[in-house]
Amino acid sequence: MNCEVQRLENNMRYRILTINGEQYILDMERSFWKIIFPFFVWMFPSTVFRVEDSSIVKRLKEPNKEKVGGSWVASLAGIGYFIGILLAPLMGYFEIPLSPLVNAILIVLALILVAIFYLAMSHRRKKKLENVIHLEKLSRRELWIRPNSKKQVFKLLAAYIWIVVLIGFSFLGYIETGNIIVLLAASSFTFVYLLSSRVTVQEGQTTVKFKDIKHAV
């Protein structure tokens, strides 16, 4: 059946789905596996929460006074790019002679820090939603979400392969060179990868299919 997808204002974690006049909230970060493997969003059913009060949906769509989220990420990306240009001629100065084993351990620590940072941001987005509504108190259903088009699948596949290869080569490059800038770059690419599942459910029209069983809380 047809479905209209909308994003919440300043909260990339959630989507509002309008299906047959009913409105549901989809949590894009509810499943760990769908964060790690974005294609699972299309392959396996997702849990959605029905919102019967239209005024709540309206509040979720209203611009939030806290404009920090998107602008902060954009500013951080711009600053990182600018710093990268400035530090490019000095790359050799950031090479720390350590054994490959120590470098591998530092990679694990970097990945842990990336995961902590991601989870902290995810928790912040959840708390922002809970200021308006608690999803666990709503009735829930499960549905399959289909991609908008074959073009969307191809674009995500190409981007997925590209960033996975980039992350792999970046971490291997750090193990070989010990350059701390390469490690920082690889960590940044990993964080971007964790956000890639968002593009599987884009604003606009798509199709969904409900599972037969309906669960209520």
TORVEX-636105 format. One line per 5 residues: number of its first residue (from 1); their letters; for each residue x, y, z of N, C-alpha, C, CB. Coordinates in Angstrom, 3 decimals, m for minus. Each point is the difference from the previous one (the first is absolute). Glycine has a CB too. Layout:
NUM = a = X/Y/Z/X/Y/Z/X/Y/Z/X/Y/Z; ...
//
This chain:
1 = mncev = 0.843/m1.187/0.000/m0.843/1.187/0.000/0.883/1.243/0.000/m1.840/m1.241/1.222; 1.256/2.363/m1.642/0.756/1.241/m0.106/0.263/0.604/1.373/m1.007/0.395/m2.251; 2.136/0.302/2.343/0.419/0.598/1.269/0.722/1.314/m0.284/0.197/m2.288/1.088; m0.542/3.309/m0.318/0.713/1.277/m0.084/0.964/0.097/1.179/m1.962/1.112/m1.187; 3.211/m0.822/0.873/1.045/0.062/1.018/0.396/1.453/0.245/0.836/m2.288/m0.670
6 = qrlen = m0.782/2.663/1.948/0.467/1.329/0.388/0.999/m0.137/1.133/m2.183/1.049/m0.714; 3.155/m0.156/0.733/0.969/0.022/1.091/m0.459/0.923/1.113/1.831/m0.490/m1.621; m1.431/0.182/2.840/m0.283/0.888/1.106/0.938/1.197/m0.065/m0.803/m1.932/1.411; 0.321/3.067/m0.968/0.805/1.212/m0.026/1.179/m0.138/0.961/m2.036/1.370/m0.598; 3.257/m1.236/0.057/1.236/m0.037/0.794/0.177/m1.300/0.790/m0.155/2.469/0.166
11 = nmryr = m0.336/m3.580/m0.705/0.192/m1.281/0.667/0.069/m1.096/m1.056/m1.212/0.816/2.075; 2.413/m1.107/m2.521/0.194/m0.930/m1.112/m0.278/m1.454/0.375/1.684/1.574/m0.894; m1.877/m1.845/2.161/m0.196/m1.389/0.425/m1.369/m0.546/m0.394/1.544/0.436/1.894; m2.541/0.413/m2.041/m1.377/m0.457/m0.183/m0.590/0.433/m1.339/m0.276/0.085/2.463; m0.747/m0.828/m2.890/m0.781/0.344/m1.178/m1.489/m0.086/0.363/1.837/m0.859/m1.565
16 = iltin = m2.627/1.700/0.933/m1.454/m0.086/0.129/m0.544/m0.643/m1.266/m0.100/2.057/1.506; m0.634/m3.142/m1.344/m0.581/m0.714/m1.131/m1.513/0.211/0.006/1.865/m1.730/0.049; m2.409/2.172/m1.171/m1.442/0.161/m0.143/m0.515/m1.082/m0.945/0.153/2.509/0.419; m0.975/m3.413/0.129/m0.490/m1.152/m0.751/m1.510/m0.091/0.169/2.202/m1.222/0.301; m2.926/1.334/m1.403/m1.468/m0.067/0.042/m0.598/0.965/1.029/0.151/m2.391/m0.713
21 = geqyi = 0.406/3.577/0.784/m0.516/1.006/0.918/0.474/m0.152/1.433/m1.944/0.123/m1.455; 2.646/m1.214/1.774/0.532/m0.210/1.349/1.476/0.391/0.028/m1.662/m1.873/0.420; 2.106/2.346/0.733/1.369/0.481/0.118/0.790/m0.836/1.000/m0.776/2.306/m0.585; 1.983/m2.640/0.174/0.872/m0.846/0.805/1.379/0.660/0.121/m1.260/m2.083/m0.744; 1.972/1.711/1.806/1.373/0.460/0.173/0.931/m1.192/m0.160/m0.731/1.877/1.547
26 = ldmer = 1.737/m1.711/m2.369/1.014/m1.031/m0.232/1.302/0.434/0.649/m1.098/m0.696/m2.171; 1.656/m0.175/3.003/1.285/0.255/0.655/1.094/m0.638/m0.844/m1.074/0.077/2.313; 1.899/0.753/m2.953/1.043/m0.506/m0.887/1.163/m0.642/0.744/m0.648/1.756/m1.602; 0.732/m1.536/2.902/1.126/m0.514/0.777/m0.442/m1.060/1.002/1.141/2.200/m0.275; m2.297/m2.752/0.088/m0.513/m1.008/0.928/0.747/m1.323/m0.139/m2.238/1.104/m0.094
31 = sfwki = 2.684/m1.409/m1.114/0.692/m1.268/m0.259/1.486/0.228/m0.226/m2.097/m0.938/m0.990; 2.931/0.265/1.788/1.454/0.082/m0.161/0.434/m0.518/m1.367/0.271/m0.273/2.474; m0.879/m0.827/m2.912/0.417/m0.629/m1.257/m0.337/0.868/m1.202/m0.320/m2.232/1.050; m0.760/2.994/m0.973/m0.357/0.864/m1.115/0.882/1.244/m0.055/m2.343/m0.840/0.154; 2.995/1.173/0.947/0.994/1.083/m0.014/1.272/m0.491/m0.669/m0.968/0.993/2.108
36 = ifpff = 1.371/m2.208/m1.779/1.238/m0.571/m0.552/m0.183/m0.405/m1.456/0.632/m0.808/2.283; m1.790/0.249/m2.612/m0.280/m0.436/m1.370/m1.258/0.710/m0.494/1.086/m2.264/0.419; m0.951/3.425/m1.044/m1.155/0.821/m0.404/m1.017/m0.730/m0.858/1.492/1.930/0.113; m1.057/m2.892/m0.928/m0.932/m0.697/m0.889/m1.022/m0.836/0.775/1.792/m0.059/m1.739; m1.496/m0.243/2.991/m0.941/m0.765/0.817/m1.302/0.766/0.224/1.937/m1.117/1.120
41 = vwmfp = m1.903/2.451/m1.264/m1.220/0.797/0.156/m1.041/m0.439/m1.007/1.339/1.939/0.844; m0.899/m2.288/m2.042/m0.918/m0.433/m1.052/m0.288/m1.497/0.051/0.854/1.858/m1.403; 0.057/m2.627/1.987/m0.108/m1.454/m0.033/m0.826/m0.572/1.149/2.195/m0.032/m1.126; m2.214/0.733/2.259/m0.681/m0.518/1.183/m1.017/1.029/0.508/2.042/m1.380/0.604; m3.104/0.910/0.047/m1.031/0.942/0.469/0.518/0.926/1.095/m1.732/m1.692/m0.578
46 = stvfr = 1.131/2.877/0.639/0.342/1.001/1.015/m1.222/0.262/0.877/1.719/1.062/m1.540; m1.460/m0.699/2.774/m1.076/0.336/0.928/m0.368/1.473/m0.146/0.780/m1.787/1.604; m2.061/2.058/m1.709/m0.488/1.380/m0.059/m1.031/0.186/1.111/0.412/0.147/m2.522; m0.554/1.098/2.974/m0.880/0.328/1.115/m1.093/0.943/m0.493/1.891/m0.304/1.669; m3.136/m0.085/m1.433/m1.119/0.789/m0.503/m0.281/1.192/0.925/m0.977/m2.073/m1.064
51 = vedss = 0.847/3.239/0.460/m0.325/1.225/0.738/m1.415/0.412/m0.374/2.438/0.740/0.064; m3.343/m0.805/0.892/m1.401/0.325/m0.275/m0.299/1.481/0.185/m0.607/m2.296/0.711; 1.402/2.971/0.090/m0.210/1.431/0.263/0.725/0.817/m1.067/m0.221/m0.426/2.497; m0.522/1.028/m3.405/0.609/0.767/m1.093/0.754/1.220/0.501/m1.817/m0.786/m1.489; 1.457/1.301/2.673/0.699/1.177/0.530/1.438/m0.336/0.376/m2.180/0.895/0.845
56 = ivkrl = 2.412/m2.149/m0.433/1.362/m0.427/0.326/0.847/m0.056/m1.258/m0.854/m1.316/1.958; 0.284/0.782/m3.025/0.731/m0.048/m1.268/0.333/1.409/m0.466/m1.153/m2.149/m0.611; 0.217/3.055/0.788/0.231/1.388/m0.389/1.145/0.600/0.794/m2.410/0.231/m0.598; 2.464/m0.528/1.902/1.092/0.514/0.835/1.339/m0.560/m0.449/m1.581/0.216/1.924; 1.587/m1.478/m2.321/1.250/m0.623/m0.433/0.509/0.605/m1.305/m0.699/m2.108/1.139
61 = kepnk = m0.234/2.590/m1.956/0.377/0.588/m1.290/0.408/1.460/0.123/m1.553/m1.582/m1.103; 1.189/2.226/2.214/0.310/1.420/0.151/1.492/0.209/0.174/m2.248/0.385/1.015; 2.777/0.732/m1.567/1.422/0.311/0.193/0.321/0.127/1.471/0.061/1.163/m2.205; 1.037/m1.790/2.611/0.435/0.051/1.387/0.910/1.196/0.212/m0.194/m2.494/0.184; 0.056/3.108/0.976/0.836/1.165/0.298/1.464/m0.370/0.080/m1.900/1.017/1.220
66 = ekvgg = 2.167/m2.286/m0.888/1.387/m0.444/0.082/0.469/m0.384/m1.393/m0.314/m0.810/2.382; 0.948/1.716/m3.059/0.479/m0.242/m1.362/1.403/m0.577/m0.014/m1.434/1.863/m0.788; 1.890/m2.347/1.947/1.395/m0.392/0.139/0.339/m1.208/m0.841/m0.020/0.929/2.279; m0.916/m1.913/m2.353/0.296/m1.292/m0.612/0.618/0.053/m1.363/m1.827/m0.830/1.278; 1.034/1.220/m2.291/0.486/m0.028/m1.374/1.107/0.990/m0.246/m2.226/m0.724/m0.700
71 = swvas = 2.077/1.952/1.238/1.011/1.024/m0.229/1.313/m0.389/0.656/m1.789/1.743/m0.128; 1.702/m2.414/1.301/1.217/m0.414/0.687/0.763/m1.038/m0.810/m1.096/0.484/2.191; 0.370/m1.441/m2.763/0.654/m1.027/m0.815/0.620/0.618/m1.247/m1.624/m1.717/0.851; 0.887/2.625/m1.500/0.516/0.658/m1.195/1.233/0.828/0.316/m2.304/0.053/m0.943; 2.259/0.652/2.062/1.142/0.827/0.403/1.210/m0.865/0.306/m1.567/1.723/0.917
76 = lagig = 1.317/m2.845/m0.236/1.096/m0.907/0.327/0.639/m0.565/m1.261/m1.138/m0.572/2.150; 0.311/0.203/m3.121/0.528/m0.524/m1.260/0.836/1.055/m0.723/m1.983/m1.531/m0.182; 1.488/2.764/0.165/0.743/1.081/m0.656/1.321/0.284/0.681/m2.151/0.975/m0.712; 2.128/m0.969/2.048/1.234/0.245/0.753/0.994/m1.123/m0.229/m1.291/1.268/1.730; 0.777/m2.513/m1.732/0.879/m1.147/m0.232/0.659/0.057/m1.371/m1.439/m1.353/1.510
81 = yfigi = 0.650/1.737/m2.520/0.551/0.112/m1.354/1.072/1.083/m0.058/m2.190/m0.777/m0.956; 1.925/1.909/1.591/0.959/1.111/0.003/1.294/m0.392/0.717/m1.913/1.632/m0.046; 1.769/m2.304/1.196/1.186/m0.437/0.743/0.789/m1.022/m0.808/m1.191/0.425/2.171; 0.464/m1.310/m2.884/0.677/m1.005/m0.825/0.866/0.639/m1.074/m1.886/m1.564/0.426; 1.375/2.642/m1.052/0.780/0.707/m1.017/1.251/0.623/0.609/m2.105/0.460/m1.285
86 = llapl = 1.955/0.117/2.474/1.134/0.650/0.652/1.066/m1.002/0.433/m1.543/1.796/0.769; 1.089/m2.989/m0.351/0.951/m0.979/0.532/0.607/m0.909/m1.062/m1.282/0.069/2.096; 0.731/m0.030/m3.317/0.499/m0.887/m1.059/1.513/0.107/m0.208/m2.221/0.205/m1.095; 2.806/1.013/1.041/1.457/0.089/m0.195/0.801/m0.496/1.203/m0.412/1.927/m1.501; m0.253/m2.105/2.644/0.714/m0.374/1.225/m0.253/m1.451/0.399/m0.153/2.370/0.741
91 = mgyfe = m0.374/m3.162/m1.649/m0.384/m1.367/0.324/1.147/m0.794/0.607/m1.652/0.096/m1.843; 2.861/0.137/1.359/1.157/m0.748/0.480/0.285/0.212/1.468/0.918/0.158/m2.257; m1.287/0.990/2.784/0.264/0.313/1.403/m0.924/m0.749/0.953/0.787/2.233/m0.725; m1.844/m2.839/0.203/m0.959/m0.688/0.854/0.211/m1.511/m0.002/m1.622/1.832/m0.442; 2.711/m2.291/m0.124/0.305/m1.420/0.001/0.696/m0.381/1.302/0.178/0.011/m2.514
96 = iplsp = m0.814/m0.885/3.286/0.544/m0.449/1.284/0.483/m1.438/m0.174/m1.556/1.543/1.325; 2.856/m1.782/m1.157/0.539/m1.355/m0.222/m0.435/m0.981/1.087/1.961/1.027/m1.148; m2.991/m1.802/0.857/m0.482/m1.026/0.912/m0.104/m1.314/m0.753/m1.262/1.708/1.370; 1.216/m2.792/m0.635/m0.111/m1.310/m0.642/m1.406/m0.184/m0.590/1.720/m0.947/1.606; m1.840/0.109/m2.633/m1.340/m0.259/m0.576/m1.014/m0.477/1.036/1.117/m0.561/m2.142
101 = lvnai = m0.651/m0.219/3.155/m0.908/m0.476/1.036/m0.565/1.162/0.813/1.283/m2.150/0.109; m0.423/3.077/0.273/m0.451/1.166/0.765/m0.955/0.841/m0.847/2.167/0.015/1.313; m1.839/0.137/m2.597/m0.885/0.757/m0.892/m1.375/m0.666/m0.105/2.008/0.795/m1.294; m2.013/m2.133/1.247/m1.267/m0.725/m0.062/m0.820/0.230/1.272/1.073/m1.734/m1.478; m0.405/1.759/2.616/m0.691/0.255/1.268/m0.590/1.409/0.007/1.556/m1.592/1.189
106 = livla = m0.799/2.551/m1.717/m0.496/1.376/m0.066/m1.215/0.112/m0.925/2.326/0.829/0.446; m2.342/m1.651/m1.498/m1.162/m0.013/m0.899/m1.236/m0.481/0.755/1.501/m0.425/m1.989; m1.345/m0.630/2.786/m1.124/m0.503/0.794/m0.505/1.081/0.953/0.920/m2.343/m0.161; m0.002/3.047/0.809/m0.394/1.077/0.915/m0.713/1.120/m0.752/1.944/m0.560/1.488; m1.455/0.873/m2.692/m0.636/1.048/m0.809/m1.418/m0.404/m0.380/2.246/0.691/m0.890
111 = lilva = m2.436/m1.966/0.530/m1.338/m0.485/m0.356/m0.940/0.046/1.201/1.019/m1.477/m1.751; m0.496/1.174/2.925/m0.816/0.080/1.214/m0.440/1.436/0.247/1.219/m1.974/0.971; m0.297/2.923/m1.167/m0.341/1.415/0.197/m1.044/0.462/m1.023/2.312/0.415/0.919; m2.182/m0.887/m2.162/m0.993/0.338/m1.026/m1.371/m0.534/0.402/1.789/m0.038/m1.781; m1.820/m1.208/2.277/m1.269/m0.605/0.419/m0.618/0.769/1.166/0.831/m2.240/m0.772
116 = ifyla = m0.003/2.647/1.735/m0.497/0.760/1.152/m0.567/1.336/m0.454/1.691/m1.115/1.491; m0.984/1.788/m2.402/m0.462/1.294/m0.514/m1.325/m0.160/m0.743/2.387/0.785/m0.188; m2.472/m1.836/m0.632/m1.230/m0.251/m0.754/m1.173/m0.293/0.941/1.376/m0.882/m1.916; m1.149/0.043/2.912/m1.057/m0.358/0.934/m0.438/1.200/0.829/0.901/m2.326/0.085; 0.043/3.194/0.258/m0.342/1.196/0.765/m0.916/0.909/m0.812/2.187/m0.151/1.228
121 = mshrr = m1.883/0.329/m2.524/m0.840/0.813/m0.862/m1.367/m0.657/m0.199/2.053/0.883/m1.152; m2.054/m2.207/1.023/m1.252/m0.729/m0.177/m0.889/0.165/1.233/1.165/m1.660/m1.503; m0.567/1.570/2.673/m0.754/0.163/1.244/m0.560/1.414/0.107/1.449/m1.727/1.111; m0.675/2.696/m1.538/m0.469/1.391/0.036/m1.219/0.187/m0.906/2.350/0.775/0.480; m2.327/m1.392/m1.651/m1.144/0.100/m0.915/m1.230/m0.696/0.580/1.582/0.086/m1.950
126 = kkkle = m1.360/m1.203/2.659/m1.109/m0.708/0.622/m0.637/0.847/1.102/1.113/m2.188/m0.535; m0.281/2.808/1.364/m0.515/0.843/1.076/m0.777/1.190/m0.558/1.925/m0.700/1.447; m1.481/1.213/m2.588/m0.712/1.121/m0.621/m1.412/m0.429/m0.413/2.196/0.958/m0.817; m2.305/m2.174/0.263/m1.326/m0.503/m0.374/m0.861/m0.237/1.234/0.987/m1.063/m2.045; m0.385/0.536/3.099/m0.755/m0.327/1.206/m0.495/1.239/0.728/1.342/m2.067/0.201
131 = nvihl = m0.820/3.221/m0.556/m0.562/1.234/0.550/m1.405/0.261/m0.538/2.316/0.926/0.217; m2.639/m1.608/m1.317/m1.317/0.159/m0.624/m0.862/m1.244/0.173/1.016/1.560/m1.654; m0.396/m2.749/1.460/m0.772/m1.238/0.036/0.918/m1.172/0.329/m1.639/0.936/m1.676; 1.097/m1.938/2.367/0.731/m1.225/0.324/m0.498/m1.120/m0.915/0.318/0.734/2.427; 0.550/m1.203/m3.281/m0.410/m0.993/m0.991/m0.465/m1.303/0.625/1.596/1.025/m1.568
136 = eklsr = m0.956/m1.437/2.659/m0.317/m1.305/0.574/m1.411/m0.066/0.563/2.400/m0.270/0.520; m3.066/1.404/m0.376/m1.378/0.016/0.500/m1.021/m0.086/m1.138/0.777/1.353/1.958; m0.285/m1.352/m3.185/m0.896/m0.010/m1.154/m0.187/m1.416/m0.534/0.729/2.329/m0.570; m1.825/m2.535/m0.159/m0.190/m1.282/m0.681/1.009/m0.102/m1.134/m2.470/m0.046/0.596; 2.889/m1.152/m0.866/1.050/m0.193/m1.003/m0.402/m1.027/m1.046/1.697/0.598/1.716
141 = relwi = m1.095/m0.441/m2.875/m0.168/m0.967/m1.074/1.356/m0.211/m0.663/m2.425/0.689/m0.375; 2.496/m1.724/m0.428/1.219/m0.284/m0.745/m0.312/0.034/m1.485/0.912/m1.403/1.892; 0.026/1.956/m2.640/m0.211/0.086/m1.448/1.334/m0.068/m0.739/m2.079/1.370/0.374; 1.965/m1.741/m1.625/1.150/0.036/m0.892/m0.018/1.329/m0.755/0.005/m2.544/m0.235; 1.133/3.172/0.146/0.132/1.255/m0.747/0.755/m0.285/m1.284/m0.027/1.381/2.127
146 = rpnsk = m0.529/m0.954/m3.239/0.632/m0.236/m1.293/0.802/1.224/m0.429/m1.858/m1.574/m0.635; 2.914/1.378/m0.124/0.733/1.155/m0.548/m0.860/0.783/m0.981/2.152/m1.245/0.287; m1.844/2.538/m0.411/m0.767/0.855/m0.907/0.150/m0.432/m1.447/0.284/1.876/1.596; 0.916/m2.325/m1.959/0.275/m0.361/m1.391/1.264/m0.841/m0.067/m1.124/2.105/m0.818; 1.360/m2.689/m0.348/1.241/m0.738/m0.214/1.208/0.930/0.061/m1.246/m1.658/m1.409
151 = kqvfk = 1.041/2.907/1.007/1.079/0.981/0.048/0.467/0.222/1.431/m0.919/1.102/m2.050; m0.009/m1.070/2.993/0.367/0.180/1.404/0.840/m1.176/0.490/m2.100/1.330/0.383; 1.708/m2.550/m0.773/0.757/m1.189/0.395/1.411/0.056/m0.571/m2.126/m1.338/0.102; 2.243/1.698/m1.369/1.309/0.052/m0.649/0.894/1.062/0.650/m1.055/m0.773/m2.154; 0.475/1.928/2.445/0.778/1.088/0.600/0.488/m0.399/1.391/m1.332/1.693/m1.311
156 = llaay = 0.476/m2.331/2.094/0.414/m0.419/1.333/1.067/m1.089/m0.073/m2.272/0.593/0.871; 2.104/m1.530/m1.806/0.987/m1.062/m0.154/1.354/0.565/m0.378/m1.810/m1.569/m0.668; 1.824/2.512/m0.283/1.262/0.613/m0.423/0.651/0.758/1.152/m0.883/0.188/m2.341; 0.077/0.589/3.074/0.535/0.762/1.129/0.487/m0.933/1.104/m1.550/1.894/m0.553; 0.813/m2.980/0.773/0.361/m0.967/1.036/1.361/m0.637/m0.305/m2.448/m0.454/0.426
161 = iwivv = 2.616/m0.019/m1.651/1.270/m0.631/m0.382/1.134/1.003/0.100/m1.213/m1.577/m1.530; 0.961/2.797/1.055/1.046/1.023/0.000/0.473/0.317/1.414/m0.978/0.955/m2.090; 0.054/m0.747/3.026/0.411/0.404/1.336/0.615/m1.162/0.778/m1.803/1.728/m0.016; 1.318/m2.968/m0.230/0.606/m1.152/0.661/1.440/m0.181/m0.452/m2.248/m1.091/0.169; 2.488/1.212/m1.471/1.365/m0.099/m0.522/0.859/1.128/0.553/m0.861/m1.094/m2.095
166 = ligfs = 0.308/2.298/2.155/0.734/1.154/0.512/0.385/m0.196/1.452/m1.210/1.464/m1.604; 0.270/m1.961/2.408/0.296/m0.251/1.411/1.079/m1.071/0.143/m2.353/0.644/0.608; 2.219/m1.723/m1.383/0.984/m1.075/0.074/1.402/0.461/m0.348/m1.799/m1.581/m0.565; 1.936/2.311/m0.537/1.317/0.485/m0.411/0.553/1.027/0.989/m0.630/m0.416/m2.390; m0.260/1.218/2.977/0.450/1.011/0.963/0.581/m0.650/1.245/m1.737/1.577/m0.858
171 = flgyi = 1.059/m2.592/1.376/0.518/m0.677/1.191/1.271/m0.788/m0.309/m2.332/m0.145/0.889; 2.371/m0.474/m2.065/1.232/m0.693/m0.397/1.146/0.994/m0.164/m1.362/m1.778/m1.150; 1.056/2.937/0.600/1.017/1.035/m0.155/0.528/0.467/1.340/m1.087/0.711/m2.112; 0.201/m0.633/3.107/0.477/0.421/1.318/0.904/m1.062/0.620/m2.090/1.354/0.309; 1.715/m2.634/m0.462/0.833/m1.073/0.554/1.394/0.042/m0.607/m2.040/m1.418/0.359
176 = etgni = 2.123/1.738/m1.641/1.290/0.032/m0.688/0.806/1.254/0.328/m1.017/m1.343/m1.824; 0.356/2.485/1.892/0.721/1.270/0.149/0.026/0.533/1.426/m0.639/0.496/m2.317; m0.389/m0.824/3.107/m0.077/0.540/1.343/m0.355/1.474/0.015/1.653/m1.687/0.694; m2.181/2.181/m1.803/m0.345/1.419/m0.093/m1.343/0.251/0.679/1.298/0.211/m2.158; m1.275/0.623/3.196/m1.188/0.235/0.797/m1.103/0.679/m0.806/1.450/0.157/2.014
181 = ivlla = m1.092/0.634/m3.017/m0.999/0.670/m0.831/m0.793/m1.037/m0.810/1.471/2.066/m0.137; m0.789/m3.094/m0.322/m0.676/m1.076/m0.739/m0.991/m0.717/0.921/2.028/m0.295/m1.499; m1.643/0.099/2.759/m0.898/m0.643/0.960/m1.239/0.864/0.248/1.974/m1.132/1.078; m1.779/2.430/m0.946/m1.126/0.907/0.208/m0.934/m0.009/m1.212/1.439/1.437/1.486; m0.842/m1.462/m2.677/m0.802/m0.033/m1.221/m0.808/m1.298/m0.078/1.710/1.443/m1.164
186 = assft = m1.071/m2.565/1.477/m0.688/m1.296/m0.035/m1.144/m0.037/1.007/2.132/m1.106/m0.722; m1.922/1.695/1.883/m1.047/0.048/1.021/m1.173/0.844/m0.479/1.727/m0.284/1.800; m1.421/1.392/m2.472/m1.057/0.859/m0.534/m0.807/m0.718/m1.065/1.399/2.001/0.492; m0.712/m2.743/m1.376/m0.696/m0.763/m1.036/m0.916/m1.054/0.633/1.932/0.381/m1.583; m1.470/m0.984/2.682/m0.806/m1.011/0.683/m1.265/0.613/0.571/2.071/m1.284/0.541
191 = fvyll = m1.948/2.476/0.020/m1.180/0.676/0.547/m1.000/0.324/m1.109/1.410/0.965/1.848; m0.920/m0.522/m2.989/m0.881/0.280/m1.138/m0.682/m1.286/m0.450/1.476/1.919/m0.725; m0.741/m3.015/0.743/m0.580/m1.287/m0.390/m1.176/m0.377/0.899/2.242/m0.721/m0.853; m2.120/0.991/2.152/m1.074/m0.331/0.934/m1.274/0.795/m0.284/1.730/m0.543/1.711; m1.587/1.664/m2.384/m1.162/0.817/m0.345/m0.620/m0.380/m1.337/1.009/1.830/1.311
196 = ssrvt = m0.389/m2.759/m2.013/m0.418/m0.299/m1.373/m1.379/m0.644/m0.081/2.389/m0.261/m0.571; m2.843/m0.377/1.654/m1.314/m0.647/m0.057/m1.126/1.014/m0.163/0.893/m1.842/1.420; m0.628/3.122/m1.112/m1.045/1.033/m0.123/m0.508/0.147/m1.434/1.041/1.196/1.923; m0.165/m1.420/m2.883/m0.387/0.246/m1.390/m0.901/m1.102/m0.550/2.139/1.232/m0.320; m2.326/m2.313/1.070/m0.867/m1.074/m0.483/m1.475/0.390/0.069/1.714/m1.662/0.742
201 = vqegq = m2.058/2.572/0.160/m1.389/0.459/0.132/0.002/1.516/m0.176/m0.629/m1.932/1.574; 0.464/2.363/m2.815/0.070/1.415/m0.319/m1.386/0.623/m0.045/2.096/m0.416/m1.281; m2.110/1.741/1.382/m1.277/0.711/m0.100/m0.614/m0.210/m1.381/0.805/1.719/1.659; m2.111/m1.792/m1.678/m0.705/m0.181/m1.264/m0.915/m1.210/0.053/1.907/1.065/m1.200; m2.229/m1.588/0.037/m0.917/m1.126/m0.117/0.761/m1.316/m0.134/m1.690/1.512/m1.062
206 = ttvkf = 1.208/m2.527/1.751/0.562/m1.331/m0.130/m1.131/m1.004/0.219/2.309/0.777/0.794; m1.994/m2.050/m0.744/m1.006/m1.024/0.251/0.401/m0.821/1.222/m0.581/m0.092/m2.460; m0.414/m0.374/3.195/0.233/m0.805/1.193/m0.965/m1.176/m0.005/0.797/2.025/1.298; m0.499/m3.005/m0.469/m0.879/m1.166/0.161/m0.015/m0.397/1.458/0.477/m0.796/m2.348; m1.654/0.833/2.964/m0.139/m0.356/1.399/0.072/m1.510/0.201/m1.380/2.050/0.348
211 = kdikh = 1.929/m2.453/0.798/m0.138/m1.386/0.403/m1.424/m0.216/0.493/2.463/m0.159/0.601; m2.914/m1.059/m0.639/m1.398/m0.294/0.327/m0.309/0.201/1.482/m0.026/m1.626/m1.879; 1.027/1.345/2.740/m0.245/0.035/1.433/0.222/1.405/0.520/0.680/m2.404/0.218; m1.604/2.883/0.581/0.091/1.327/0.608/0.210/m0.154/1.498/m1.483/0.997/m1.791; 2.523/m0.290/2.285/0.283/m0.065/1.415/m0.379/1.315/0.651/1.853/m1.642/m0.401
216 = av = m2.411/1.601/1.539/m0.334/1.216/0.736/0.665/m0.022/1.367/m2.193/0.173/m1.222; 2.589/1.010/1.679/0.629/0.118/1.311/m1.058/0.383/1.009/2.211/0.654/m1.023
//
